[in-house]
Amino acid sequence: MLGKSTFCGEALFCTKVLPGHFRNAFCITSESEERAYVAAVRGMSDTLQRNDTRITPGRDRMLTCVSLATFLCFLWYADSYFGDYSIRILNNIAIFTMLAVSYNLINGVTGQFSLGPNAFLAIGAYTSSLLTLSPEEKLRTFIIEPLVWPISEISVSFPVSIVAAGVVAALLALLMAIPVFRVRGDYLAIVTLGFGEVIQVVANNVVSVTNGPLGLKGLPPYTNLWWSWGVCLLTILCVVRLVNSSYGRAMKAVREDETAAEAMAINAFRTKTLAFTFSAFVQGAAGGLLAHLITTISPSLFTFMLTFNLLIMIVIGGLGSTTGAVIGAVLVTWGGELLRAFEEPVTVFGYTYEGIPGMRMVIFSVLLVLVMLFARSGIMGRHEFSWQALINRCHLIGNFLRRHS
Amino acid sequence: MSGVFFRTERLTVSFGGLAALSNLDLEIQEGEIVGLIGPNGAGKTTAFNAITGIVKPSRGRIVFLDADITGWRTPRIARSGIARTFQNIRLYEDLTVTENVMVAAHCSVRYSVVEAISGLGRFRSDERRIHERAQFLLDLMGLTRFAREKAGSLPYGSQRKLEIARGLALNPQLLLLDEPVAGMNPHETMEFCELVRTIRTELGLTVGLIDHDMGFVMDVCHKIKVIDHGIPIAWGTPQEIQNDPKVIAAYLGETSA
């Protein structure tokens, strides 16, 4: 194994650097022979050194199905035996994964710096809450000013409200995209940042729709593990498929070089609008799920800090990688809870640590700095998960362990 | 077709008060290879940028296949059949070589976003078609062995070839090459000369090119336009251009009396 790979390395070196030397050394005379040889060597080195991309859809599909089934079993187990706290964390992970994956589509894949997810989340949360609350509950909640007419009478089922939440968020995103993407530059960041603030102000002041600072209470707790993870997995599937299609390639081309993308007949405006609207749709739907998870929403829930957290997730995971967004969301959501241990009093060897409130944020920041120092492009870089890469990595680790034991 | 294949009429581009290009009349017949030469800063790249809609012409007209394309947006011009390469290579560096070529075939994609997400309808057949087209073009340009590499990791000469392969994926009728052999050694230039001829005959292309390598330009072009300081000074076959006193003056300076 070792000898073979060294040989390949040598042959590759020859073909790349010393074509003449290569030909003499192996007494290869004709062009075609050489080409065949080079192809063979490259093929060998492909299987040994690099991520093997032999097409094995059958095996990959089977592995995906098995792991998905395992995950669903885990969800079932969690749903039946886990405590409220753990289930809540699992739900949060699902919703933040949705948010991070969709946020990554516009920020990482298309390269347009948006700061708007908190606004779309708020819009989605309010839309779906107003749609699922029963007319009696609405009458009881809106004590300052009564809710305006058509909304006060409407009551739809939970799935419909989630879709509606997505649609409203997407429509608002479309309205913003039309002026913003007509011009080039980082205007999207400014406009979405402003939009987030406007939404806050509207939520606080248009009392006859949002109930002002009191917010909406007593929402039916529809969101459970099946809903949150179902929608989350569906989102990941849709985003992955979109990114791997020609539309996704167009998005990446716009990120890499907008002028060159346009010279290749890609309508940059339409591509950016598609990515932005799509991500707003997902964020709106996530808002609906979040509202029915925590059952009480108020304007103060949707501050800029939320966007900031999402930004941390996708940067830690690797800007531009959907896999990275998932990893980032899980790490930050779950890790944030694990770090709570540092805020509680502990006694170790007779020494009592009182626990400092806010300590977890300090540790979190330090970890962030470390990531930015030692893994600047995030955990995944721009790579995506593939079974082959995972298997190769396992082989590498296996070989390493064998050599050192 | 009796109409015009490609023509610019008094094409002028000004940046502020500076006329980067003035009154360029350039006519390209179908199937020709036409060169655009001139000293540095003469306005050659500006002409290409104006033709492809990257800068807005301040005056004049551009006619392509009997349609007035002046003032069209870049993607529309590209879709109408004009592909180009860039002087300072502009690839999508973080995408693979195959993806780079496939990006340019986006305008020929017939499936919708919904079909892309669901994987139904024309998605599979279209993706296969684009992929096969990309493989064909990479093969034509001799880049097949790099297919899965990142475009940014390719050697310089191959990056230039990849840019052409990407342009060809648009299925253009007119291919504009901006300094395609810059930085190549004489041997590579000769190979490239053959390549240009091959793609022209195999794909039925018309080619417009800019270059400073006079040997290459004289060798490959049927007609040559010379511009200096934004002003067209000569037009003709390579022989005529080589003997034109105005061209010699522009390149070597006026002979003082």
Boltz contact constraints between the chains, C-beta under 6 A:
constraints:
  - contact:
      token1: [A, 238]
      token2: [B, 117]
      max_distance: 6.0
  - contact:
      token1: [A, 241]
      token2: [B, 117]
      max_distance: 6.0
  - contact:
      token1: [A, 242]
      token2: [B, 116]
      max_distance: 6.0
  - contact:
      token1: [A, 242]
      token2: [B, 117]
      max_distance: 6.0
  - contact:
      token1: [A, 245]
      token2: [B, 116]
      max_distance: 6.0
  - contact:
      token1: [A, 246]
      token2: [B, 106]
      max_distance: 6.0
  - contact:
      token1: [A, 246]
      token2: [B, 109]
      max_distance: 6.0
  - contact:
      token1: [A, 247]
      token2: [B, 113]
      max_distance: 6.0
  - contact:
      token1: [A, 247]
      token2: [B, 116]
      max_distance: 6.0
  - contact:
      token1: [A, 249]
      token2: [B, 99]
      max_distance: 6.0
  - contact:
      token1: [A, 249]
      token2: [B, 102]
      max_distance: 6.0
  - contact:
      token1: [A, 249]
      token2: [B, 103]
      max_distance: 6.0
  - contact:
      token1: [A, 250]
      token2: [B, 106]
      max_distance: 6.0
  - contact:
      token1: [A, 252]
      token2: [B, 95]
      max_distance: 6.0
  - contact:
      token1: [A, 253]
      token2: [B, 92]
      max_distance: 6.0
  - contact:
      token1: [A, 253]
      token2: [B, 103]
      max_distance: 6.0
  - contact:
      token1: [A, 256]
      token2: [B, 92]
      max_distance: 6.0
  - contact:
      token1: [A, 256]
      token2: [B, 94]
      max_distance: 6.0
  - contact:
      token1: [A, 257]
      token2: [B, 90]
      max_distance: 6.0
  - contact:
      token1: [A, 260]
      token2: [B, 90]
      max_distance: 6.0
  - contact:
      token1: [A, 262]
      token2: [B, 74]
      max_distance: 6.0
  - contact:
      token1: [A, 262]
      token2: [B, 75]
      max_distance: 6.0
  - contact:
      token1: [A, 263]
      token2: [B, 52]
      max_distance: 6.0
  - contact:
      token1: [A, 263]
      token2: [B, 74]
      max_distance: 6.0
  - contact:
      token1: [A, 263]
      token2: [B, 78]
      max_distance: 6.0
  - contact:
      token1: [A, 263]
      token2: [B, 84]
      max_distance: 6.0
  - contact:
      token1: [A, 264]
      token2: [B, 103]
      max_distance: 6.0
  - contact:
      token1: [A, 264]
      token2: [B, 104]
      max_distance: 6.0
  - contact:
      token1: [A, 265]
      token2: [B, 75]
      max_distance: 6.0
  - contact:
      token1: [A, 265]
      token2: [B, 78]
      max_distance: 6.0
  - contact:
      token1: [A, 265]
      token2: [B, 79]
      max_distance: 6.0
  - contact:
      token1: [A, 265]
      token2: [B, 107]
      max_distance: 6.0
  - contact:
      token1: [A, 265]
      token2: [B, 170]
      max_distance: 6.0
  - contact:
      token1: [A, 266]
      token2: [B, 106]
      max_distance: 6.0
  - contact:
      token1: [A, 267]
      token2: [B, 75]
      max_distance: 6.0
